[in-house]
Amino acid sequence: MLSKGQIKLINSLSQKKYRQKNALFVAEGIKVIKELLNSNFELERLFSEADLFFTENNKMQLLEANELKKITKLATAQTALALFKIPQKKQTITEDFIVALDGVRDPGNLGTLIRLCDWFGVKQLLCSKDTVDCYNEKVVQATMGSIARVEVIYGDLAEEISKLDLPVFGTFMNGENIYESSLSSKGILVLGNEANGISDEIKQLSKHQISIPQFGETKNTESLNVATATAILLSEFKRR
């Protein structure tokens, strides 16, 4: 049976300040939890309707379906919910091709971007401080477990990019056609905010400004969703 303290703690983790205070985040669903259990993330507590996981018994708590509904963050309750510890180690960029996000705010977009990095073999994702928290439960859910394989690093984006001796490919509406551009196997691919794109500060660091051409006859579509654009861009970088 869930205690009032457990319910209060789990519900509080919907807010970033409490995730940071407790160094914990929520993951829901069998697939996501199993992916995280097989990764470097450390399990704090696992709540489930059935014993479906290979884990330490003292960290496992069986619940009835109505109890899980009290702590779920999803419209449809899953059969399992787990708390994992947020890693506290200092993170540094070690890869020679990374994706960088400049103010991406939508949790679903970030979750999908993490999945795309995983799909295309991008192991590190650099995020500005105002990008949505990757441990937001909606982000974790949208990654479908890919957060276990992609390291997400937050920091001062301009400062971090300036420290790296890598070509910077910024994405812009009026940039050079990606299909005609000279691309590199090493570099930083920068994606901007859903509404405002890449900030002026990061634009100045983007020596290679690229775009995805619009083939529709009317040219009335305002822009592509950031995740859709990332899929196209990463496919082209990797194809080369």
N, C-alpha and C positions, 0 to 999 in steps of 0.2 A: 504493500500500500504506500502511496506517495505521502510524504509529510508536507505540512504547510511550508516548511523551509525549502524543500526541494522545488515545490511549485513556484514559490517566490523567486528563487534563484534562476530557474530555467526561463521563466517569463521575463526576468530582468535582462537576460542575455540578448533580447531583441534590440537593446540599446548599446551602441558602441562603447560608451563610457563604462558600462558594467562588464562588457566583454573584456575590456582592457584591465579593469580593476581585478577581475577574477581570473584573467588569463584563460578563459574558456569560451568555446563556441559550440553551437548546436548543429547536429547533422541528423537528417531524417531519412528513413527508407533503407531497406535491406541492401540494395546495391551500393549506395553511397557509403553506408557504414562499413560494409565489407571491404570496399576499396581503401578506406581510411585505416581500418584495422591491419591491412597488409602493407601499410606505409610506415613512415617514420613518426607519424602523429601518435601521441600517447593518449590512450583512453582514460578518461576520468570516471565515467559512469555510463552504463548501458541499460536502457529500459525497453522491454520487448514483451509482446503477447506470448511468445514461445521461445524456447531455447534453440535459436537458429544460428548461433554464432559460437565459434571456438575462442573463448576468452576466459579470463580468470573469473571464477564463480563469485568472488567477493566484490566484483565490479558489475555484476549482472543483477538486474532486478526485474522479475516477471510482474506484468501488470495486466489488468483487464482493459478491454477496448475503451470503456468509458473513462478510465483513468488517463489513458494516453491522450484522449481528446482535451483534457485539461491543460496539457502542456504543448500540444502541437502548434506549429506556426503556419501550417498549411490549411487550405480550405478543406481538403480531404485528408483525414488523419492516416498516417502510415502505420505499419505494424511494429515499428521500432523507432526509437529516438535515442541518440547518444550525445554525451558531452565529451569533447576532446580538448586537450590542452593546447593553447596557442604557443608555438615555439618562441622562445625568448632569445635565441642566439642572434648575434649580429650577422646581418646579411650583406653580401657584397656581390657585385656583378662579376661573374667568372666566364660567361659564354661570349663568343664573338659574333653571335647574331641574337638580338633580343627584340621584343616588342615593347614599346613605351606608350603609356596612356596619359594624356593631358586633360584631366578633369572629366573623365567618364563617370556619370552619376547614376545611371540606371543599373540596379542589381542584376536584372536579367541579362543585360548587355555584357556586364563584366563576367558573369558566369559562363556565357557563351564564348566570350573571348578566351577565357582560360581553357575551355574545351578545344577551341581552335588551335591554341598554342600546343596543347597536348597532341592533337591530331597531326600537326605539321612538324612536330619534333622541336618546338621552341621550348627550352627548359626554364627560361627565366623571363618574367614579366615585370617591367619597371613601371611604377605608378606614381603620379603626382600625389601630394598629400591630400588634395581635394577630390581625388578619385574615391568612389564608394569603397567601403571596407570589404575586403575579400572574405571576411568571416561573418558577414551579414548572412542570416540563414537563407535568404532568397538567393544570394550568390552561391553559397555552398550547394544548395539544391540544384541550381542551374548548371553547375559544373559536372554533375553526374559522376562525381568521383575524380575528375581530372585535377582537382586541387591537390590531390595526393602526389601528383607527378610534375606539377608546374610550380616553381618557387615564385611567389609574388612578393616584390620588394617595394616599399614605399620610401619616398624621400623628396628632397628638393629637386625637381626634374631637371631644371636648367643646370644646376650644380653637378648632378650625377652625370648628365650627358656630356658636360664640358670636361669631366675627368676621364672619359673614355676615348681612346684613340680609334674611333670607328666612324665610318661615313654615316651621316644622318639623313634618312629618307622621310621627309614630312609629307603628309597627305593633304592636298588642297583641291578645291573645285577647279581652279585654273592652272594646275600644275602640268608638267609634261606627261604626255600619254604614257601610261605604264607599259604598254605593249611596244613602245618605240624607245623606251628609256634603257640606258646602260645600268644594269643592276649588279649587285655584288653579293657574294655568298656570306660576306661579313658586313655587319652594319646594325643600325638601330632604325626600326620602322616605327614611326610616331603616328598615333591616331588621336584625334582631338575630341573635345566635348560634343555631345549630341547636337546641341543648338548653335554653339559658337565656333566650333572647330578648334584648331590649334591656336594657342595664345601668341601674342606678338613676340614675347620673349623667346619662346621655343621656335617660332618661325625664323627668327634671326640665326638660330643654330642649325636650321635645316638647309644645308647646302644643296641637297637634291630634293626638289619639290615635284611630287608626282601626283597623278590623278587617274581615275578610271574613266575612260571616255563614255559618253552617253550615246547610245545608238538609236534610241527612239526618234522618230521623225519630228514630233512636236517639241521635244526638248523641254517639256513642262514639268517634269519631275524635279523637285527641289534638290534632293540629295538621296544617297543610299544610307540605310541603317549602318551604324558603325561596325556591327558584327558582320553584316553581309559584306561590307567593303573589305574588312580584314580577311575574310575567307578568300576573296578574289585576289587580293594583294599577296597573301602568303602563298597561294597556289602558284602565282606567277614567279615569285622569288624562288620557290623550291623547284619549279619546273626548269628554270634556267640552270 
